[in-house]
Amino acid sequence: MDFEPKWIAWEITRRCNLKCVHCRSSSELTIADHPDFSLEEAKAIMDDIASYASPVLVLSGGEPLLREDVFDIAKYGNSKGFRMCLATNGTLVTDEICEKIKDAEIKMVSLSLDGAKASTHDDFRNQQGAFDGTMNAIRLFKEHGISFLINSSFTVRNKDEIPDIYKLVKSLGATAWYMFMIVPTGRGEDIMDELIPQKLYDDILEWHYQVEKEENELLMRPTCAPHYYRVIREKAKEAGEKVERRSLNFSTGGSKGCLAGQLICLIDVDGEILPCSYFPKSAGNIKTTPFKKIWEESELFLQLRDFKGYKDNCGKCEYVGVCGGCRARSYSMTGDFLAQEPFCNYVPQKLRKNS
């Protein structure tokens, strides 16, 4: 596996107009201790990355549309050869915003939809009217010819709506649908008792597999659920088929489950380089250390790429190279990012032979 930065999420602000129950960065409208960086600092960061790599660069937050210069950042990123994308909650999207998205040549916009009906989504987002805002944004994107994908995050409070959300997403004309299995970081730590239980987790992945098998239009990929890559291979082996899933290589260029610190990373608003959006441990700060040096030499990233160093079942598993377990979930739930994936009940062949 070649460890090249293919996809970078960039928290350009921690400010947000919503207070979602699962927010990884505990965003609020005013974040005094995590101020926005300047446009000049943003350009310097992009110059640094561009001198080494040309990844997909997703402008995220918080809510990136709260920055007046978000489209200046996007335009500069385009000039440096990045594929620029935008992640928004949708509530601030207007016709004017759509025109600016097109003018900045943003290639893809992601939106969140956590319920098939307003009451569920608004409860998740802690804001009445959030669902209507998302639906209005989708309507505007379609009118303006802007490509969009939808992310849905799941806990026990909205798990029963998964099939209905899928149907809604498909009817809305999204390019892709990403099912996020919550990793409890930030405000997500407050809903630890709402995490999808292990047994149900496997049932959801089975449902996803069966639906994706028949899906010809909508790209699908469960996120923060790396053992889906084991499930796919097991199913293909049982059926005597070749593994062919469009979703395996979508956007990141990777055909492995957990890509944290391997093909992807997050730059937070303070300049810290994290393995992924849900992994609050820094590999270094891009304001003081070149991105290339952090990517190639940080101890954290090197440990994540050394699959032989993974512990317990993950370290003994024949699927470690295609799954790897969610390193962020291991870190958030055990304090050890090399520990066994907490939500995987698969027993590696080595252990079965020795039992």
C-alpha positions as CSV (number, residue, x, y, z in Angstrom):
1,M,0.0,0.0,0.0
2,D,1.4,3.4,-1.0
3,F,0.8,5.9,1.8
4,E,0.1,9.1,-0.1
5,P,-2.2,11.9,1.0
6,K,-5.2,11.5,-1.2
7,W,-7.9,13.2,0.8
8,I,-7.7,16.0,3.4
9,A,-10.5,17.5,5.4
10,W,-9.7,21.0,6.5
11,E,-11.5,22.6,9.4
12,I,-11.4,26.2,8.2
13,T,-13.5,27.3,11.2
14,R,-14.8,25.7,14.3
15,R,-17.8,28.1,14.4
16,C,-21.2,26.7,13.6
17,N,-24.8,27.8,13.6
18,L,-25.9,24.3,14.9
19,K,-25.0,22.3,18.0
20,C,-25.3,18.7,16.8
21,V,-25.4,15.9,19.4
22,H,-22.5,14.1,17.8
23,C,-20.2,17.0,16.7
24,R,-16.6,15.8,16.7
25,S,-15.3,19.3,17.5
26,S,-18.0,20.5,19.8
27,S,-18.6,23.4,17.5
28,E,-20.6,26.5,18.5
29,L,-21.3,29.9,17.0
30,T,-18.6,31.5,19.0
31,I,-15.3,29.7,19.6
32,A,-13.0,32.2,21.3
33,D,-10.2,29.8,22.1
34,H,-10.0,28.4,18.5
35,P,-10.2,31.5,16.3
36,D,-10.2,31.4,12.5
37,F,-6.9,31.7,10.7
38,S,-6.4,34.5,8.1
39,L,-6.7,34.1,4.3
40,E,-2.9,34.6,4.0
41,E,-2.3,31.8,6.5
42,A,-4.7,29.6,4.5
43,K,-2.8,30.3,1.3
44,A,0.5,29.4,3.1
45,I,-0.9,26.1,4.2
46,M,-2.1,25.3,0.7
47,D,1.3,26.3,-0.8
48,D,3.0,23.9,1.7
49,I,0.7,21.0,0.8
50,A,0.9,21.7,-3.0
51,S,4.7,21.5,-2.9
52,Y,4.3,17.8,-1.9
53,A,0.9,16.4,-2.9
54,S,-2.3,17.1,-4.8
55,P,-5.1,15.6,-2.7
56,V,-8.9,16.2,-2.7
57,L,-9.2,19.1,-0.2
58,V,-12.5,19.4,1.6
59,L,-13.3,22.7,3.2
60,S,-15.1,21.8,6.4
61,G,-15.9,23.0,9.9
62,G,-17.8,23.8,12.0
63,E,-19.8,25.5,9.2
64,P,-17.4,26.7,6.5
65,L,-20.0,29.1,5.0
66,L,-19.7,31.2,8.1
67,R,-16.3,32.4,6.7
68,E,-16.7,35.3,4.3
69,D,-13.5,34.2,2.5
70,V,-14.4,30.5,2.1
71,F,-14.7,31.0,-1.7
72,D,-11.4,32.8,-1.9
73,I,-9.8,29.8,-0.2
74,A,-11.5,27.5,-2.7
75,K,-10.4,29.5,-5.7
76,Y,-6.8,29.6,-4.4
77,G,-6.9,25.8,-3.8
78,N,-8.1,25.3,-7.4
79,S,-5.2,27.4,-8.6
80,K,-2.8,25.1,-6.7
81,G,-4.3,22.0,-8.5
82,F,-6.4,20.6,-5.6
83,R,-9.8,19.1,-6.2
84,M,-11.8,21.5,-4.0
85,C,-14.9,20.3,-2.1
86,L,-17.2,21.7,0.5
87,A,-18.9,20.2,3.6
88,T,-21.9,22.1,4.9
89,N,-24.9,21.5,7.0
90,G,-27.0,23.2,4.3
91,T,-28.9,25.7,6.4
92,L,-27.1,28.7,5.0
93,V,-27.3,27.9,1.3
94,T,-29.0,30.5,-0.9
95,D,-29.1,31.2,-4.6
96,E,-26.2,33.6,-4.1
97,I,-24.1,30.9,-2.3
98,C,-24.8,28.5,-5.2
99,E,-23.5,31.0,-7.7
100,K,-20.4,31.4,-5.6
101,I,-19.9,27.7,-5.3
102,K,-20.0,27.4,-9.1
103,D,-17.8,30.4,-9.6
104,A,-15.2,28.9,-7.2
105,E,-15.4,25.7,-9.2
106,I,-16.0,23.6,-6.2
107,K,-16.4,20.0,-7.5
108,M,-18.6,18.4,-4.8
109,V,-20.6,19.5,-1.8
110,S,-21.5,17.2,1.0
111,L,-24.6,17.6,3.2
112,S,-25.8,15.8,6.3
113,L,-29.2,14.1,6.5
114,D,-29.7,12.2,9.7
115,G,-33.4,11.4,9.5
116,A,-36.0,10.6,6.9
117,K,-38.3,13.1,8.5
118,A,-37.8,16.5,10.0
119,S,-38.4,15.6,13.7
120,T,-35.5,13.0,13.6
121,H,-33.0,15.1,11.8
122,D,-33.8,18.3,13.8
123,D,-33.4,16.3,17.1
124,F,-30.0,15.1,15.9
125,R,-29.0,18.6,14.9
126,N,-30.4,20.3,18.0
127,Q,-32.2,22.8,15.8
128,Q,-35.8,23.0,14.6
129,G,-35.9,23.7,10.9
130,A,-32.5,22.1,10.2
131,F,-34.1,19.4,8.0
132,D,-36.0,22.0,6.0
133,G,-32.7,23.9,5.5
134,T,-31.0,20.8,4.2
135,M,-33.8,20.0,1.8
136,N,-33.9,23.6,0.6
137,A,-30.1,23.4,-0.1
138,I,-30.6,20.2,-2.1
139,R,-33.3,21.9,-4.1
140,L,-31.0,24.8,-4.9
141,F,-28.1,22.6,-5.7
142,K,-30.2,20.7,-8.2
143,E,-31.5,24.0,-9.7
144,H,-27.9,25.3,-10.1
145,G,-26.5,22.0,-11.4
146,I,-24.2,21.5,-8.3
147,S,-23.1,17.9,-7.6
148,F,-23.7,16.8,-4.0
149,L,-23.4,13.8,-1.7
150,I,-25.1,13.0,1.5
151,N,-23.7,11.9,4.8
152,S,-25.9,10.2,7.4
153,S,-24.7,9.6,11.0
154,F,-26.3,6.8,13.0
155,T,-27.0,6.0,16.6
156,V,-29.8,4.0,18.2
157,R,-32.0,7.2,18.1
158,N,-32.2,7.1,14.3
159,K,-31.3,3.5,13.3
160,D,-34.8,2.5,12.5
161,E,-34.9,5.1,9.7
162,I,-31.9,3.8,7.8
163,P,-33.9,2.2,4.9
164,D,-36.1,5.2,4.6
165,I,-33.1,7.6,4.6
166,Y,-31.6,5.5,1.8
167,K,-34.8,5.8,-0.2
168,L,-35.0,9.5,0.4
169,V,-31.3,10.1,-0.5
170,K,-31.8,8.2,-3.8
171,S,-34.9,10.1,-4.7
172,L,-33.1,13.4,-4.1
173,G,-30.5,12.8,-6.8
174,A,-27.4,12.6,-4.7
175,T,-24.1,11.4,-6.2
176,A,-23.3,9.3,-3.2
177,W,-24.5,8.3,0.3
178,Y,-22.1,7.7,3.1
179,M,-23.4,5.9,6.2
180,F,-21.3,7.1,9.3
181,M,-21.2,4.8,12.2
182,I,-20.6,7.3,15.0
183,V,-17.2,7.5,16.7
184,P,-17.7,9.1,20.1
185,T,-15.5,12.2,20.0
186,G,-16.3,15.8,21.0
187,R,-19.9,16.1,21.9
188,G,-20.3,12.5,20.7
189,E,-18.8,11.4,24.1
190,D,-22.1,12.6,25.7
191,I,-24.1,10.0,23.7
192,M,-21.8,7.0,24.4
193,D,-24.9,5.0,25.5
194,E,-26.5,5.6,22.1
195,L,-23.8,3.9,20.0
196,I,-25.0,1.2,17.7
197,P,-24.6,-2.1,19.7
198,Q,-22.2,-4.7,18.2
199,K,-24.9,-7.2,17.1
200,L,-27.0,-4.5,15.4
201,Y,-23.8,-3.1,13.8
202,D,-23.3,-6.3,11.9
203,D,-26.9,-6.4,10.9
204,I,-26.6,-2.9,9.4
205,L,-23.5,-3.8,7.4
206,E,-25.3,-6.9,6.1
207,W,-28.3,-4.7,5.1
208,H,-25.9,-2.3,3.4
209,Y,-24.2,-5.1,1.5
210,Q,-27.5,-6.5,0.2
211,V,-28.7,-3.0,-0.9
212,E,-25.4,-2.0,-2.5
213,K,-25.3,-5.3,-4.4
214,E,-28.5,-4.2,-6.3
215,E,-27.7,-0.5,-6.5
216,N,-26.7,0.8,-9.9
217,E,-26.9,4.5,-9.5
218,L,-26.0,5.7,-6.1
219,L,-22.5,5.3,-4.8
220,M,-22.6,3.9,-1.3
221,R,-19.9,3.5,1.4
222,P,-20.2,2.8,5.1
223,T,-17.8,5.1,6.9
224,C,-16.0,4.5,10.2
225,A,-17.0,0.8,9.7
226,P,-13.9,-0.7,8.2
227,H,-14.8,-4.3,8.8
228,Y,-17.3,-3.8,5.9
229,Y,-14.3,-4.5,3.7
230,R,-13.9,-7.9,5.4
231,V,-17.7,-8.6,5.0
232,I,-17.5,-7.8,1.3
233,R,-14.6,-10.2,0.8
234,E,-16.3,-13.0,2.8
235,K,-19.5,-12.6,0.8
236,A,-17.6,-12.7,-2.5
237,K,-15.7,-15.8,-1.4
238,E,-18.9,-17.6,-0.4
239,A,-20.4,-16.8,-3.7
240,G,-17.3,-17.6,-5.7
241,E,-17.2,-14.1,-7.1
242,K,-14.7,-11.4,-7.6
243,V,-14.8,-8.4,-5.3
244,E,-16.2,-5.5,-7.3
245,R,-17.5,-2.5,-5.4
246,R,-17.5,1.0,-6.8
247,S,-17.6,2.4,-3.3
248,L,-14.3,0.8,-2.3
249,N,-12.3,3.3,-4.3
250,F,-14.6,6.4,-4.3
251,S,-12.9,9.7,-3.5
252,T,-9.9,8.4,-1.6
253,G,-8.5,6.0,-4.1
254,G,-8.2,3.4,-1.3
255,S,-9.6,-0.1,-1.1
256,K,-9.1,-0.5,2.6
257,G,-11.4,0.2,5.5
258,C,-9.6,2.5,8.0
259,L,-7.4,5.0,6.1
260,A,-6.6,7.3,9.0
261,G,-3.1,8.7,8.6
262,Q,-2.6,6.4,5.6
263,L,-4.4,8.1,2.7
264,I,-6.4,10.7,4.6
265,C,-6.0,13.2,7.4
266,L,-7.7,16.3,9.0
267,I,-6.1,19.7,9.5
268,D,-7.9,21.4,12.3
269,V,-8.5,25.2,12.7
270,D,-5.4,25.4,14.9
271,G,-3.2,23.8,12.3
272,E,-2.9,20.4,14.0
273,I,-2.7,17.4,11.6
274,L,-5.0,14.6,12.9
275,P,-5.2,11.1,11.3
276,C,-8.9,11.6,10.5
277,S,-11.8,13.8,11.5
278,Y,-12.7,11.6,14.6
279,F,-9.1,11.0,15.9
280,P,-8.2,13.8,18.3
281,K,-4.5,13.1,18.4
282,S,-2.0,15.4,16.6
283,A,0.8,14.2,14.4
284,G,2.2,17.7,14.3
285,N,1.3,21.3,13.5
286,I,1.4,22.5,9.9
287,K,2.1,26.1,11.1
288,T,5.5,25.0,12.5
289,T,6.4,21.9,10.6
290,P,6.2,21.2,6.8
291,F,3.3,18.9,5.8
292,K,5.6,16.5,4.0
293,K,7.7,16.0,7.2
294,I,4.6,15.4,9.3
295,W,3.1,13.0,6.7
296,E,6.3,11.0,6.2
297,E,8.0,11.1,9.6
298,S,5.5,11.6,12.4
299,E,5.5,8.7,14.9
300,L,1.7,8.6,15.0
301,F,1.3,8.1,11.3
302,L,4.1,5.6,11.1
303,Q,2.5,3.5,13.9
304,L,-0.9,3.6,12.0
305,R,0.8,2.3,8.9
306,D,2.6,-0.6,10.7
307,F,-0.3,-3.2,10.7
308,K,2.0,-5.7,12.5
309,G,1.9,-3.4,15.5
310,Y,-1.9,-3.6,15.9
311,K,-2.9,-5.5,19.1
312,D,-5.2,-8.4,20.1
313,N,-7.6,-9.6,17.4
314,C,-6.7,-6.9,14.9
315,G,-3.0,-7.7,15.0
316,K,-3.8,-11.4,14.4
317,C,-6.4,-10.9,11.8
318,E,-5.9,-12.0,8.2
319,Y,-8.0,-9.1,7.1
320,V,-5.9,-6.4,8.8
321,G,-4.6,-5.2,5.5
322,V,-8.1,-4.5,4.1
323,C,-9.9,-3.6,7.3
324,G,-7.5,-2.5,10.0
325,G,-10.3,-1.7,12.5
326,C,-11.4,1.8,13.2
327,R,-8.3,3.4,14.9
328,A,-10.3,6.4,16.0
329,R,-12.9,4.2,17.7
330,S,-10.2,2.2,19.4
331,Y,-8.6,5.4,20.6
332,S,-11.9,7.0,21.8
333,M,-13.2,3.9,23.6
334,T,-10.0,2.3,25.0
335,G,-7.4,5.1,25.0
336,D,-5.1,3.0,22.8
337,F,-5.3,3.6,19.0
338,L,-3.5,0.3,18.3
339,A,-6.0,-1.7,20.3
340,Q,-8.6,-4.1,18.8
341,E,-11.6,-2.5,17.1
342,P,-14.2,-2.4,19.9
343,F,-17.2,-3.2,17.6
344,C,-15.9,-6.1,15.6
345,N,-16.8,-9.6,16.7
346,Y,-14.8,-11.5,14.0
347,V,-12.5,-14.2,15.3
348,P,-9.3,-14.4,13.2
349,Q,-8.4,-17.8,11.7
350,K,-5.2,-18.0,13.7
351,L,-7.2,-17.8,17.0
352,R,-9.8,-20.3,15.7
353,K,-7.1,-22.8,14.8
354,N,-5.5,-22.5,18.3
355,S,-8.8,-22.8,20.2
